[in-house]
């Protein structure tokens, strides 16, 4: 399992905790999750990846997945371009994602976006207002991956833990 799978599982778990929180969804209906990532290439790759992971047949829609929006930057540019440009592009992508969709969870779809939660929160507040923004979860894929790995290790037998540790330390 990688950070992609871990973040999708985390998003689905957060959605399962309550009814749709945004845009006046009827009781019993659930909101959805979306992904913010880097370049245009990732839009289709992540869309297909979510479909495959959730078992959605090609050409069918999943009402829980609200799509992918991208910054137009590469993973490297997230840390080499002027920070204000990165902030602007991140916020624009988040606003596109939540602005016209019932998106109750925003997943950061690139390891290079780890720790950029504040930019996402700013965009949510600007787009939705403070009260609605509070109803949207932000899922950092790297943190989700570490969390899932720690749970897996905690629940594993000692021999499995040793094998995993060896693989992590000596790939």
Phi and psi in radians as a Rosetta constraint file:
Dihedral C 1 N 2 CA 2 C 2 CIRCULARHARMONIC -1.962 0.35
Dihedral N 2 CA 2 C 2 N 3 CIRCULARHARMONIC -2.989 0.35
Dihedral C 2 N 3 CA 3 C 3 CIRCULARHARMONIC -1.196 0.35
Dihedral N 3 CA 3 C 3 N 4 CIRCULARHARMONIC -0.498 0.35
Dihedral C 3 N 4 CA 4 C 4 CIRCULARHARMONIC -1.083 0.35
Dihedral N 4 CA 4 C 4 N 5 CIRCULARHARMONIC -0.962 0.35
Dihedral C 4 N 5 CA 5 C 5 CIRCULARHARMONIC -1.074 0.35
Dihedral N 5 CA 5 C 5 N 6 CIRCULARHARMONIC -0.715 0.35
Dihedral C 5 N 6 CA 6 C 6 CIRCULARHARMONIC -1.094 0.35
Dihedral N 6 CA 6 C 6 N 7 CIRCULARHARMONIC -0.716 0.35
Dihedral C 6 N 7 CA 7 C 7 CIRCULARHARMONIC -1.259 0.35
Dihedral N 7 CA 7 C 7 N 8 CIRCULARHARMONIC -0.642 0.35
Dihedral C 7 N 8 CA 8 C 8 CIRCULARHARMONIC -1.120 0.35
Dihedral N 8 CA 8 C 8 N 9 CIRCULARHARMONIC -0.760 0.35
Dihedral C 8 N 9 CA 9 C 9 CIRCULARHARMONIC -1.097 0.35
Dihedral N 9 CA 9 C 9 N 10 CIRCULARHARMONIC -0.707 0.35
Dihedral C 9 N 10 CA 10 C 10 CIRCULARHARMONIC -1.117 0.35
Dihedral N 10 CA 10 C 10 N 11 CIRCULARHARMONIC -0.773 0.35
Dihedral C 10 N 11 CA 11 C 11 CIRCULARHARMONIC -1.058 0.35
Dihedral N 11 CA 11 C 11 N 12 CIRCULARHARMONIC -0.808 0.35
Dihedral C 11 N 12 CA 12 C 12 CIRCULARHARMONIC -1.103 0.35
Dihedral N 12 CA 12 C 12 N 13 CIRCULARHARMONIC -0.663 0.35
Dihedral C 12 N 13 CA 13 C 13 CIRCULARHARMONIC -1.122 0.35
Dihedral N 13 CA 13 C 13 N 14 CIRCULARHARMONIC -0.685 0.35
Dihedral C 13 N 14 CA 14 C 14 CIRCULARHARMONIC -1.198 0.35
Dihedral N 14 CA 14 C 14 N 15 CIRCULARHARMONIC -0.676 0.35
Dihedral C 14 N 15 CA 15 C 15 CIRCULARHARMONIC -1.126 0.35
Dihedral N 15 CA 15 C 15 N 16 CIRCULARHARMONIC -0.604 0.35
Dihedral C 15 N 16 CA 16 C 16 CIRCULARHARMONIC -1.229 0.35
Dihedral N 16 CA 16 C 16 N 17 CIRCULARHARMONIC -0.220 0.35
Dihedral C 16 N 17 CA 17 C 17 CIRCULARHARMONIC -1.363 0.35
Dihedral N 17 CA 17 C 17 N 18 CIRCULARHARMONIC -0.199 0.35
Dihedral C 17 N 18 CA 18 C 18 CIRCULARHARMONIC -2.879 0.35
Dihedral N 18 CA 18 C 18 N 19 CIRCULARHARMONIC 3.066 0.35
Dihedral C 18 N 19 CA 19 C 19 CIRCULARHARMONIC -1.345 0.35
Dihedral N 19 CA 19 C 19 N 20 CIRCULARHARMONIC 2.990 0.35
Dihedral C 19 N 20 CA 20 C 20 CIRCULARHARMONIC -0.925 0.35
Dihedral N 20 CA 20 C 20 N 21 CIRCULARHARMONIC 2.294 0.35
Dihedral C 20 N 21 CA 21 C 21 CIRCULARHARMONIC -1.689 0.35
Dihedral N 21 CA 21 C 21 N 22 CIRCULARHARMONIC -0.421 0.35
Dihedral C 21 N 22 CA 22 C 22 CIRCULARHARMONIC -1.970 0.35
Dihedral N 22 CA 22 C 22 N 23 CIRCULARHARMONIC 2.731 0.35
Dihedral C 22 N 23 CA 23 C 23 CIRCULARHARMONIC 1.041 0.35
Dihedral N 23 CA 23 C 23 N 24 CIRCULARHARMONIC 0.579 0.35
Dihedral C 23 N 24 CA 24 C 24 CIRCULARHARMONIC 1.092 0.35
Dihedral N 24 CA 24 C 24 N 25 CIRCULARHARMONIC 0.706 0.35
Dihedral C 24 N 25 CA 25 C 25 CIRCULARHARMONIC -1.189 0.35
Dihedral N 25 CA 25 C 25 N 26 CIRCULARHARMONIC 2.499 0.35
Dihedral C 25 N 26 CA 26 C 26 CIRCULARHARMONIC -1.123 0.35
Dihedral N 26 CA 26 C 26 N 27 CIRCULARHARMONIC 2.651 0.35
Dihedral C 26 N 27 CA 27 C 27 CIRCULARHARMONIC -0.954 0.35
Dihedral N 27 CA 27 C 27 N 28 CIRCULARHARMONIC 2.428 0.35
Dihedral C 27 N 28 CA 28 C 28 CIRCULARHARMONIC 1.659 0.35
Dihedral N 28 CA 28 C 28 N 29 CIRCULARHARMONIC -0.457 0.35
Dihedral C 28 N 29 CA 29 C 29 CIRCULARHARMONIC -1.435 0.35
Dihedral N 29 CA 29 C 29 N 30 CIRCULARHARMONIC 2.681 0.35
Dihedral C 29 N 30 CA 30 C 30 CIRCULARHARMONIC -1.924 0.35
Dihedral N 30 CA 30 C 30 N 31 CIRCULARHARMONIC 2.599 0.35
Dihedral C 30 N 31 CA 31 C 31 CIRCULARHARMONIC -1.313 0.35
Dihedral N 31 CA 31 C 31 N 32 CIRCULARHARMONIC -3.035 0.35
Dihedral C 31 N 32 CA 32 C 32 CIRCULARHARMONIC -2.254 0.35
Dihedral N 32 CA 32 C 32 N 33 CIRCULARHARMONIC -3.108 0.35
Dihedral C 32 N 33 CA 33 C 33 CIRCULARHARMONIC -2.168 0.35
Dihedral N 33 CA 33 C 33 N 34 CIRCULARHARMONIC 2.668 0.35
Dihedral C 33 N 34 CA 34 C 34 CIRCULARHARMONIC -2.369 0.35
Dihedral N 34 CA 34 C 34 N 35 CIRCULARHARMONIC 2.965 0.35
Dihedral C 34 N 35 CA 35 C 35 CIRCULARHARMONIC -2.175 0.35
Dihedral N 35 CA 35 C 35 N 36 CIRCULARHARMONIC 2.366 0.35
Dihedral C 35 N 36 CA 36 C 36 CIRCULARHARMONIC -1.879 0.35
Dihedral N 36 CA 36 C 36 N 37 CIRCULARHARMONIC 2.239 0.35
Dihedral C 36 N 37 CA 37 C 37 CIRCULARHARMONIC -2.404 0.35
Dihedral N 37 CA 37 C 37 N 38 CIRCULARHARMONIC -2.879 0.35
Dihedral C 37 N 38 CA 38 C 38 CIRCULARHARMONIC -1.511 0.35
Dihedral N 38 CA 38 C 38 N 39 CIRCULARHARMONIC -1.831 0.35
Dihedral C 38 N 39 CA 39 C 39 CIRCULARHARMONIC -1.400 0.35
Dihedral N 39 CA 39 C 39 N 40 CIRCULARHARMONIC 2.905 0.35
Dihedral C 39 N 40 CA 40 C 40 CIRCULARHARMONIC -0.941 0.35
Dihedral N 40 CA 40 C 40 N 41 CIRCULARHARMONIC -0.632 0.35
Dihedral C 40 N 41 CA 41 C 41 CIRCULARHARMONIC -0.874 0.35
Dihedral N 41 CA 41 C 41 N 42 CIRCULARHARMONIC -0.674 0.35
Dihedral C 41 N 42 CA 42 C 42 CIRCULARHARMONIC -1.290 0.35
Dihedral N 42 CA 42 C 42 N 43 CIRCULARHARMONIC -0.299 0.35
Dihedral C 42 N 43 CA 43 C 43 CIRCULARHARMONIC -1.017 0.35
Dihedral N 43 CA 43 C 43 N 44 CIRCULARHARMONIC -0.939 0.35
Dihedral C 43 N 44 CA 44 C 44 CIRCULARHARMONIC -1.256 0.35
Dihedral N 44 CA 44 C 44 N 45 CIRCULARHARMONIC -0.701 0.35
Dihedral C 44 N 45 CA 45 C 45 CIRCULARHARMONIC -1.046 0.35
Dihedral N 45 CA 45 C 45 N 46 CIRCULARHARMONIC -0.830 0.35
Dihedral C 45 N 46 CA 46 C 46 CIRCULARHARMONIC -1.226 0.35
Dihedral N 46 CA 46 C 46 N 47 CIRCULARHARMONIC -0.660 0.35
Dihedral C 46 N 47 CA 47 C 47 CIRCULARHARMONIC -1.034 0.35
Dihedral N 47 CA 47 C 47 N 48 CIRCULARHARMONIC -0.845 0.35
Dihedral C 47 N 48 CA 48 C 48 CIRCULARHARMONIC -1.128 0.35
Dihedral N 48 CA 48 C 48 N 49 CIRCULARHARMONIC -0.709 0.35
Dihedral C 48 N 49 CA 49 C 49 CIRCULARHARMONIC -1.053 0.35
Dihedral N 49 CA 49 C 49 N 50 CIRCULARHARMONIC -0.755 0.35
Dihedral C 49 N 50 CA 50 C 50 CIRCULARHARMONIC -1.118 0.35
Dihedral N 50 CA 50 C 50 N 51 CIRCULARHARMONIC -0.787 0.35
Dihedral C 50 N 51 CA 51 C 51 CIRCULARHARMONIC -1.014 0.35
Dihedral N 51 CA 51 C 51 N 52 CIRCULARHARMONIC -0.812 0.35
Dihedral C 51 N 52 CA 52 C 52 CIRCULARHARMONIC -1.105 0.35
Dihedral N 52 CA 52 C 52 N 53 CIRCULARHARMONIC -0.776 0.35
Dihedral C 52 N 53 CA 53 C 53 CIRCULARHARMONIC -1.107 0.35
Dihedral N 53 CA 53 C 53 N 54 CIRCULARHARMONIC -0.652 0.35
Dihedral C 53 N 54 CA 54 C 54 CIRCULARHARMONIC -1.564 0.35
Dihedral N 54 CA 54 C 54 N 55 CIRCULARHARMONIC -0.057 0.35
Dihedral C 54 N 55 CA 55 C 55 CIRCULARHARMONIC 1.320 0.35
Dihedral N 55 CA 55 C 55 N 56 CIRCULARHARMONIC 0.474 0.35
Dihedral C 55 N 56 CA 56 C 56 CIRCULARHARMONIC -1.522 0.35
Dihedral N 56 CA 56 C 56 N 57 CIRCULARHARMONIC 2.249 0.35
Dihedral C 56 N 57 CA 57 C 57 CIRCULARHARMONIC -1.177 0.35
Dihedral N 57 CA 57 C 57 N 58 CIRCULARHARMONIC 2.558 0.35
Dihedral C 57 N 58 CA 58 C 58 CIRCULARHARMONIC -0.987 0.35
Dihedral N 58 CA 58 C 58 N 59 CIRCULARHARMONIC 2.335 0.35
Dihedral C 58 N 59 CA 59 C 59 CIRCULARHARMONIC 1.604 0.35
Dihedral N 59 CA 59 C 59 N 60 CIRCULARHARMONIC -0.236 0.35
Dihedral C 59 N 60 CA 60 C 60 CIRCULARHARMONIC -1.693 0.35
Dihedral N 60 CA 60 C 60 N 61 CIRCULARHARMONIC 2.724 0.35
Dihedral C 60 N 61 CA 61 C 61 CIRCULARHARMONIC -1.755 0.35
Dihedral N 61 CA 61 C 61 N 62 CIRCULARHARMONIC 2.681 0.35
Dihedral C 61 N 62 CA 62 C 62 CIRCULARHARMONIC -1.995 0.35
Dihedral N 62 CA 62 C 62 N 63 CIRCULARHARMONIC 2.040 0.35
Dihedral C 62 N 63 CA 63 C 63 CIRCULARHARMONIC -1.166 0.35
Dihedral N 63 CA 63 C 63 N 64 CIRCULARHARMONIC -0.282 0.35
Dihedral C 63 N 64 CA 64 C 64 CIRCULARHARMONIC -1.488 0.35
Dihedral N 64 CA 64 C 64 N 65 CIRCULARHARMONIC -0.384 0.35
Dihedral C 64 N 65 CA 65 C 65 CIRCULARHARMONIC -1.752 0.35
Dihedral N 65 CA 65 C 65 N 66 CIRCULARHARMONIC 2.119 0.35
Dihedral C 65 N 66 CA 66 C 66 CIRCULARHARMONIC -1.749 0.35
Dihedral N 66 CA 66 C 66 N 67 CIRCULARHARMONIC 0.022 0.35
Dihedral C 66 N 67 CA 67 C 67 CIRCULARHARMONIC 1.969 0.35
Dihedral N 67 CA 67 C 67 N 68 CIRCULARHARMONIC -3.038 0.35
Dihedral C 67 N 68 CA 68 C 68 CIRCULARHARMONIC -2.233 0.35
Dihedral N 68 CA 68 C 68 N 69 CIRCULARHARMONIC 2.386 0.35
Dihedral C 68 N 69 CA 69 C 69 CIRCULARHARMONIC -2.204 0.35
Dihedral N 69 CA 69 C 69 N 70 CIRCULARHARMONIC 2.506 0.35
Dihedral C 69 N 70 CA 70 C 70 CIRCULARHARMONIC -2.137 0.35
Dihedral N 70 CA 70 C 70 N 71 CIRCULARHARMONIC 2.783 0.35
Dihedral C 70 N 71 CA 71 C 71 CIRCULARHARMONIC -1.505 0.35
Dihedral N 71 CA 71 C 71 N 72 CIRCULARHARMONIC -0.393 0.35
Dihedral C 71 N 72 CA 72 C 72 CIRCULARHARMONIC 1.492 0.35
Dihedral N 72 CA 72 C 72 N 73 CIRCULARHARMONIC -0.012 0.35
Dihedral C 72 N 73 CA 73 C 73 CIRCULARHARMONIC -1.730 0.35
Dihedral N 73 CA 73 C 73 N 74 CIRCULARHARMONIC 2.778 0.35
Dihedral C 73 N 74 CA 74 C 74 CIRCULARHARMONIC -1.531 0.35
Dihedral N 74 CA 74 C 74 N 75 CIRCULARHARMONIC 2.940 0.35
Dihedral C 74 N 75 CA 75 C 75 CIRCULARHARMONIC -1.048 0.35
Dihedral N 75 CA 75 C 75 N 76 CIRCULARHARMONIC -0.707 0.35
Dihedral C 75 N 76 CA 76 C 76 CIRCULARHARMONIC -1.127 0.35
Dihedral N 76 CA 76 C 76 N 77 CIRCULARHARMONIC -0.669 0.35
Dihedral C 76 N 77 CA 77 C 77 CIRCULARHARMONIC -1.167 0.35
Dihedral N 77 CA 77 C 77 N 78 CIRCULARHARMONIC -0.414 0.35
Dihedral C 77 N 78 CA 78 C 78 CIRCULARHARMONIC -0.997 0.35
Dihedral N 78 CA 78 C 78 N 79 CIRCULARHARMONIC -0.448 0.35
Dihedral C 78 N 79 CA 79 C 79 CIRCULARHARMONIC -2.066 0.35
Dihedral N 79 CA 79 C 79 N 80 CIRCULARHARMONIC 0.012 0.35
Dihedral C 79 N 80 CA 80 C 80 CIRCULARHARMONIC -2.058 0.35
Dihedral N 80 CA 80 C 80 N 81 CIRCULARHARMONIC -0.380 0.35
Dihedral C 80 N 81 CA 81 C 81 CIRCULARHARMONIC -1.427 0.35
Dihedral N 81 CA 81 C 81 N 82 CIRCULARHARMONIC 2.778 0.35
Dihedral C 81 N 82 CA 82 C 82 CIRCULARHARMONIC -0.815 0.35
Dihedral N 82 CA 82 C 82 N 83 CIRCULARHARMONIC 2.210 0.35
Dihedral C 82 N 83 CA 83 C 83 CIRCULARHARMONIC -0.951 0.35
Dihedral N 83 CA 83 C 83 N 84 CIRCULARHARMONIC -0.578 0.35
Dihedral C 83 N 84 CA 84 C 84 CIRCULARHARMONIC -1.211 0.35
Dihedral N 84 CA 84 C 84 N 85 CIRCULARHARMONIC -0.594 0.35
Dihedral C 84 N 85 CA 85 C 85 CIRCULARHARMONIC -1.151 0.35
Dihedral N 85 CA 85 C 85 N 86 CIRCULARHARMONIC -0.768 0.35
Dihedral C 85 N 86 CA 86 C 86 CIRCULARHARMONIC -1.058 0.35
Dihedral N 86 CA 86 C 86 N 87 CIRCULARHARMONIC -0.820 0.35
Dihedral C 86 N 87 CA 87 C 87 CIRCULARHARMONIC -1.025 0.35
Dihedral N 87 CA 87 C 87 N 88 CIRCULARHARMONIC -0.809 0.35
Dihedral C 87 N 88 CA 88 C 88 CIRCULARHARMONIC -1.077 0.35
Dihedral N 88 CA 88 C 88 N 89 CIRCULARHARMONIC -0.826 0.35
Dihedral C 88 N 89 CA 89 C 89 CIRCULARHARMONIC -1.181 0.35
Dihedral N 89 CA 89 C 89 N 90 CIRCULARHARMONIC -0.669 0.35
Dihedral C 89 N 90 CA 90 C 90 CIRCULARHARMONIC -1.084 0.35
Dihedral N 90 CA 90 C 90 N 91 CIRCULARHARMONIC -0.826 0.35
Dihedral C 90 N 91 CA 91 C 91 CIRCULARHARMONIC -1.133 0.35
Dihedral N 91 CA 91 C 91 N 92 CIRCULARHARMONIC -0.681 0.35
Dihedral C 91 N 92 CA 92 C 92 CIRCULARHARMONIC -1.077 0.35
Dihedral N 92 CA 92 C 92 N 93 CIRCULARHARMONIC -0.763 0.35
Dihedral C 92 N 93 CA 93 C 93 CIRCULARHARMONIC -1.117 0.35
Dihedral N 93 CA 93 C 93 N 94 CIRCULARHARMONIC -0.749 0.35
Dihedral C 93 N 94 CA 94 C 94 CIRCULARHARMONIC -1.100 0.35
Dihedral N 94 CA 94 C 94 N 95 CIRCULARHARMONIC -0.768 0.35
Dihedral C 94 N 95 CA 95 C 95 CIRCULARHARMONIC -1.099 0.35
Dihedral N 95 CA 95 C 95 N 96 CIRCULARHARMONIC -0.694 0.35
Dihedral C 95 N 96 CA 96 C 96 CIRCULARHARMONIC -1.108 0.35
Dihedral N 96 CA 96 C 96 N 97 CIRCULARHARMONIC -0.683 0.35
Dihedral C 96 N 97 CA 97 C 97 CIRCULARHARMONIC -1.150 0.35
Dihedral N 97 CA 97 C 97 N 98 CIRCULARHARMONIC -0.827 0.35
Dihedral C 97 N 98 CA 98 C 98 CIRCULARHARMONIC -1.625 0.35
Dihedral N 98 CA 98 C 98 N 99 CIRCULARHARMONIC -0.318 0.35
Dihedral C 98 N 99 CA 99 C 99 CIRCULARHARMONIC -1.092 0.35
Dihedral N 99 CA 99 C 99 N 100 CIRCULARHARMONIC -0.645 0.35
Dihedral C 99 N 100 CA 100 C 100 CIRCULARHARMONIC -2.146 0.35
Dihedral N 100 CA 100 C 100 N 101 CIRCULARHARMONIC 0.272 0.35
Dihedral C 100 N 101 CA 101 C 101 CIRCULARHARMONIC -2.335 0.35
Dihedral N 101 CA 101 C 101 N 102 CIRCULARHARMONIC 2.701 0.35
Dihedral C 101 N 102 CA 102 C 102 CIRCULARHARMONIC -1.465 0.35
Dihedral N 102 CA 102 C 102 N 103 CIRCULARHARMONIC 1.444 0.35
Dihedral C 102 N 103 CA 103 C 103 CIRCULARHARMONIC -1.903 0.35
Dihedral N 103 CA 103 C 103 N 104 CIRCULARHARMONIC 1.859 0.35
Dihedral C 103 N 104 CA 104 C 104 CIRCULARHARMONIC -1.648 0.35
Dihedral N 104 CA 104 C 104 N 105 CIRCULARHARMONIC -0.177 0.35
Dihedral C 104 N 105 CA 105 C 105 CIRCULARHARMONIC -2.403 0.35
Dihedral N 105 CA 105 C 105 N 106 CIRCULARHARMONIC 2.270 0.35
Dihedral C 105 N 106 CA 106 C 106 CIRCULARHARMONIC -1.941 0.35
Dihedral N 106 CA 106 C 106 N 107 CIRCULARHARMONIC 2.091 0.35
Dihedral C 106 N 107 CA 107 C 107 CIRCULARHARMONIC -1.702 0.35
Dihedral N 107 CA 107 C 107 N 108 CIRCULARHARMONIC 2.349 0.35
Dihedral C 107 N 108 CA 108 C 108 CIRCULARHARMONIC -1.425 0.35
Dihedral N 108 CA 108 C 108 N 109 CIRCULARHARMONIC 1.973 0.35
Dihedral C 108 N 109 CA 109 C 109 CIRCULARHARMONIC -1.638 0.35
Dihedral N 109 CA 109 C 109 N 110 CIRCULARHARMONIC 0.415 0.35
Dihedral C 109 N 110 CA 110 C 110 CIRCULARHARMONIC -2.590 0.35
Dihedral N 110 CA 110 C 110 N 111 CIRCULARHARMONIC 2.356 0.35
Dihedral C 110 N 111 CA 111 C 111 CIRCULARHARMONIC -1.032 0.35
Dihedral N 111 CA 111 C 111 N 112 CIRCULARHARMONIC -0.532 0.35
Dihedral C 111 N 112 CA 112 C 112 CIRCULARHARMONIC -1.166 0.35
Dihedral N 112 CA 112 C 112 N 113 CIRCULARHARMONIC -0.229 0.35
Dihedral C 112 N 113 CA 113 C 113 CIRCULARHARMONIC -1.584 0.35
Dihedral N 113 CA 113 C 113 N 114 CIRCULARHARMONIC 0.010 0.35
Dihedral C 113 N 114 CA 114 C 114 CIRCULARHARMONIC -0.946 0.35
Dihedral N 114 CA 114 C 114 N 115 CIRCULARHARMONIC 2.299 0.35
Dihedral C 114 N 115 CA 115 C 115 CIRCULARHARMONIC 1.485 0.35
Dihedral N 115 CA 115 C 115 N 116 CIRCULARHARMONIC 0.072 0.35
Dihedral C 115 N 116 CA 116 C 116 CIRCULARHARMONIC -1.656 0.35
Dihedral N 116 CA 116 C 116 N 117 CIRCULARHARMONIC 0.372 0.35
Dihedral C 116 N 117 CA 117 C 117 CIRCULARHARMONIC -0.971 0.35
Dihedral N 117 CA 117 C 117 N 118 CIRCULARHARMONIC -0.669 0.35
Dihedral C 117 N 118 CA 118 C 118 CIRCULARHARMONIC -1.076 0.35
Dihedral N 118 CA 118 C 118 N 119 CIRCULARHARMONIC -0.688 0.35
Dihedral C 118 N 119 CA 119 C 119 CIRCULARHARMONIC -1.098 0.35
Dihedral N 119 CA 119 C 119 N 120 CIRCULARHARMONIC -0.724 0.35
Dihedral C 119 N 120 CA 120 C 120 CIRCULARHARMONIC -1.128 0.35
Dihedral N 120 CA 120 C 120 N 121 CIRCULARHARMONIC -0.794 0.35
Dihedral C 120 N 121 CA 121 C 121 CIRCULARHARMONIC -1.057 0.35
Dihedral N 121 CA 121 C 121 N 122 CIRCULARHARMONIC -0.750 0.35
Dihedral C 121 N 122 CA 122 C 122 CIRCULARHARMONIC -1.006 0.35
Dihedral N 122 CA 122 C 122 N 123 CIRCULARHARMONIC -0.812 0.35
Dihedral C 122 N 123 CA 123 C 123 CIRCULARHARMONIC -1.105 0.35
Dihedral N 123 CA 123 C 123 N 124 CIRCULARHARMONIC -0.708 0.35
Dihedral C 123 N 124 CA 124 C 124 CIRCULARHARMONIC -1.078 0.35
Dihedral N 124 CA 124 C 124 N 125 CIRCULARHARMONIC -0.757 0.35
Dihedral C 124 N 125 CA 125 C 125 CIRCULARHARMONIC -1.132 0.35
Dihedral N 125 CA 125 C 125 N 126 CIRCULARHARMONIC -0.766 0.35
Dihedral C 125 N 126 CA 126 C 126 CIRCULARHARMONIC -1.108 0.35
Dihedral N 126 CA 126 C 126 N 127 CIRCULARHARMONIC -0.689 0.35
Dihedral C 126 N 127 CA 127 C 127 CIRCULARHARMONIC -1.426 0.35
Dihedral N 127 CA 127 C 127 N 128 CIRCULARHARMONIC -0.682 0.35
Dihedral C 127 N 128 CA 128 C 128 CIRCULARHARMONIC -1.932 0.35
Dihedral N 128 CA 128 C 128 N 129 CIRCULARHARMONIC -0.287 0.35
Dihedral C 128 N 129 CA 129 C 129 CIRCULARHARMONIC 1.566 0.35
Dihedral N 129 CA 129 C 129 N 130 CIRCULARHARMONIC 2.776 0.35
Dihedral C 129 N 130 CA 130 C 130 CIRCULARHARMONIC -1.044 0.35
Dihedral N 130 CA 130 C 130 N 131 CIRCULARHARMONIC -0.819 0.35
Dihedral C 130 N 131 CA 131 C 131 CIRCULARHARMONIC -1.128 0.35
Dihedral N 131 CA 131 C 131 N 132 CIRCULARHARMONIC -0.782 0.35
Dihedral C 131 N 132 CA 132 C 132 CIRCULARHARMONIC -1.207 0.35
Dihedral N 132 CA 132 C 132 N 133 CIRCULARHARMONIC -0.636 0.35
Dihedral C 132 N 133 CA 133 C 133 CIRCULARHARMONIC -1.087 0.35
Dihedral N 133 CA 133 C 133 N 134 CIRCULARHARMONIC -0.584 0.35
Dihedral C 133 N 134 CA 134 C 134 CIRCULARHARMONIC -1.119 0.35
Dihedral N 134 CA 134 C 134 N 135 CIRCULARHARMONIC -0.345 0.35
Dihedral C 134 N 135 CA 135 C 135 CIRCULARHARMONIC -1.550 0.35
Dihedral N 135 CA 135 C 135 N 136 CIRCULARHARMONIC 0.015 0.35
Dihedral C 135 N 136 CA 136 C 136 CIRCULARHARMONIC -1.901 0.35
Dihedral N 136 CA 136 C 136 N 137 CIRCULARHARMONIC 2.200 0.35
Dihedral C 136 N 137 CA 137 C 137 CIRCULARHARMONIC -1.472 0.35
Dihedral N 137 CA 137 C 137 N 138 CIRCULARHARMONIC 2.588 0.35
Dihedral C 137 N 138 CA 138 C 138 CIRCULARHARMONIC -2.030 0.35
Dihedral N 138 CA 138 C 138 N 139 CIRCULARHARMONIC 2.197 0.35
Dihedral C 138 N 139 CA 139 C 139 CIRCULARHARMONIC -1.964 0.35
Dihedral N 139 CA 139 C 139 N 140 CIRCULARHARMONIC 2.031 0.35
Dihedral C 139 N 140 CA 140 C 140 CIRCULARHARMONIC -1.535 0.35
Dihedral N 140 CA 140 C 140 N 141 CIRCULARHARMONIC 2.055 0.35
Dihedral C 140 N 141 CA 141 C 141 CIRCULARHARMONIC -1.030 0.35
Dihedral N 141 CA 141 C 141 N 142 CIRCULARHARMONIC -0.670 0.35
Dihedral C 141 N 142 CA 142 C 142 CIRCULARHARMONIC -1.155 0.35
Dihedral N 142 CA 142 C 142 N 143 CIRCULARHARMONIC -0.810 0.35
Dihedral C 142 N 143 CA 143 C 143 CIRCULARHARMONIC -1.087 0.35
Dihedral N 143 CA 143 C 143 N 144 CIRCULARHARMONIC -0.684 0.35
Dihedral C 143 N 144 CA 144 C 144 CIRCULARHARMONIC -1.110 0.35
Dihedral N 144 CA 144 C 144 N 145 CIRCULARHARMONIC -0.736 0.35
Dihedral C 144 N 145 CA 145 C 145 CIRCULARHARMONIC -1.101 0.35
Dihedral N 145 CA 145 C 145 N 146 CIRCULARHARMONIC -0.762 0.35
Dihedral C 145 N 146 CA 146 C 146 CIRCULARHARMONIC -1.120 0.35
Dihedral N 146 CA 146 C 146 N 147 CIRCULARHARMONIC -0.740 0.35
Dihedral C 146 N 147 CA 147 C 147 CIRCULARHARMONIC -1.060 0.35
Dihedral N 147 CA 147 C 147 N 148 CIRCULARHARMONIC -0.857 0.35
Dihedral C 147 N 148 CA 148 C 148 CIRCULARHARMONIC -1.102 0.35
Dihedral N 148 CA 148 C 148 N 149 CIRCULARHARMONIC -0.716 0.35
Dihedral C 148 N 149 CA 149 C 149 CIRCULARHARMONIC -1.114 0.35
Dihedral N 149 CA 149 C 149 N 150 CIRCULARHARMONIC -0.721 0.35
Dihedral C 149 N 150 CA 150 C 150 CIRCULARHARMONIC -1.151 0.35
Dihedral N 150 CA 150 C 150 N 151 CIRCULARHARMONIC -0.675 0.35
Dihedral C 150 N 151 CA 151 C 151 CIRCULARHARMONIC -1.148 0.35
Dihedral N 151 CA 151 C 151 N 152 CIRCULARHARMONIC -0.716 0.35
Dihedral C 151 N 152 CA 152 C 152 CIRCULARHARMONIC -1.098 0.35
Dihedral N 152 CA 152 C 152 N 153 CIRCULARHARMONIC -0.799 0.35
Dihedral C 152 N 153 CA 153 C 153 CIRCULARHARMONIC -1.111 0.35
Dihedral N 153 CA 153 C 153 N 154 CIRCULARHARMONIC -0.734 0.35
Dihedral C 153 N 154 CA 154 C 154 CIRCULARHARMONIC -1.061 0.35
Dihedral N 154 CA 154 C 154 N 155 CIRCULARHARMONIC -0.645 0.35
Dihedral C 154 N 155 CA 155 C 155 CIRCULARHARMONIC -1.606 0.35
Dihedral N 155 CA 155 C 155 N 156 CIRCULARHARMONIC 0.001 0.35
Dihedral C 155 N 156 CA 156 C 156 CIRCULARHARMONIC -1.521 0.35
Dihedral N 156 CA 156 C 156 N 157 CIRCULARHARMONIC 2.840 0.35
Dihedral C 156 N 157 CA 157 C 157 CIRCULARHARMONIC -1.307 0.35
Dihedral N 157 CA 157 C 157 N 158 CIRCULARHARMONIC 2.783 0.35
Dihedral C 157 N 158 CA 158 C 158 CIRCULARHARMONIC -0.979 0.35
Dihedral N 158 CA 158 C 158 N 159 CIRCULARHARMONIC -0.666 0.35
Dihedral C 158 N 159 CA 159 C 159 CIRCULARHARMONIC -1.188 0.35
Dihedral N 159 CA 159 C 159 N 160 CIRCULARHARMONIC -0.642 0.35
Dihedral C 159 N 160 CA 160 C 160 CIRCULARHARMONIC -1.177 0.35
Dihedral N 160 CA 160 C 160 N 161 CIRCULARHARMONIC -0.717 0.35
Dihedral C 160 N 161 CA 161 C 161 CIRCULARHARMONIC -1.041 0.35
Dihedral N 161 CA 161 C 161 N 162 CIRCULARHARMONIC -0.714 0.35
Dihedral C 161 N 162 CA 162 C 162 CIRCULARHARMONIC -1.111 0.35
Dihedral N 162 CA 162 C 162 N 163 CIRCULARHARMONIC -0.794 0.35
Dihedral C 162 N 163 CA 163 C 163 CIRCULARHARMONIC -1.074 0.35
Dihedral N 163 CA 163 C 163 N 164 CIRCULARHARMONIC -0.745 0.35
Dihedral C 163 N 164 CA 164 C 164 CIRCULARHARMONIC -1.138 0.35
Dihedral N 164 CA 164 C 164 N 165 CIRCULARHARMONIC -0.751 0.35
Dihedral C 164 N 165 CA 165 C 165 CIRCULARHARMONIC -1.080 0.35
Dihedral N 165 CA 165 C 165 N 166 CIRCULARHARMONIC -0.760 0.35
Dihedral C 165 N 166 CA 166 C 166 CIRCULARHARMONIC -1.073 0.35
Dihedral N 166 CA 166 C 166 N 167 CIRCULARHARMONIC -0.751 0.35
Dihedral C 166 N 167 CA 167 C 167 CIRCULARHARMONIC -1.154 0.35
Dihedral N 167 CA 167 C 167 N 168 CIRCULARHARMONIC -0.678 0.35
Dihedral C 167 N 168 CA 168 C 168 CIRCULARHARMONIC -1.198 0.35
Dihedral N 168 CA 168 C 168 N 169 CIRCULARHARMONIC -0.771 0.35
Dihedral C 168 N 169 CA 169 C 169 CIRCULARHARMONIC -1.312 0.35
Dihedral N 169 CA 169 C 169 N 170 CIRCULARHARMONIC -0.686 0.35
Dihedral C 169 N 170 CA 170 C 170 CIRCULARHARMONIC -2.205 0.35
Dihedral N 170 CA 170 C 170 N 171 CIRCULARHARMONIC 1.463 0.35
